[in-house]
Amino acid sequence: MTEDEKTLLYLLHVASEQSAPFQSLIHDYALDVIKDPETHRLFTLRLRADKAQQAEIEMLKSALPLTSDKISLSLNDVLMAAVTLPAGHHASLRDIIDLVAVELSYKLRESATFH
């Protein structure tokens, strides 16, 4: 398993610990980015334009250990779709890692605000 695959697996493990609606958001959004070039383009444009968000997700990704337990079935679909992306596909494994990290950073920030 590559380092990127391990990173995605751990991010999906953390996402699996969140609510079912949040997992559904990750599942649907990630698969939309994989399937639809326009959704992918809009996601990457939004992320590239937000340097603070990029820095936050890089910190989140670097702070995570690269080991994990099981992930939910719906997020396993995301993992399988991401790691089997063909070369030259409009979306990449790194794009899906960034997407999950963005959504997790929002969720974790929101959770910290309410605790």
ABEGO torsion letter per residue (X at the ends): XBAAAAAAAAAAAAAAABBAAAAAAAAAAAAAAAABAAAAAAAAAAAAABAAAAAAAAAAAAABBABBBBBBAAAAAAAAAAAABBBGBABBAAAAAAAAAAAAAAAAAAAAAAX
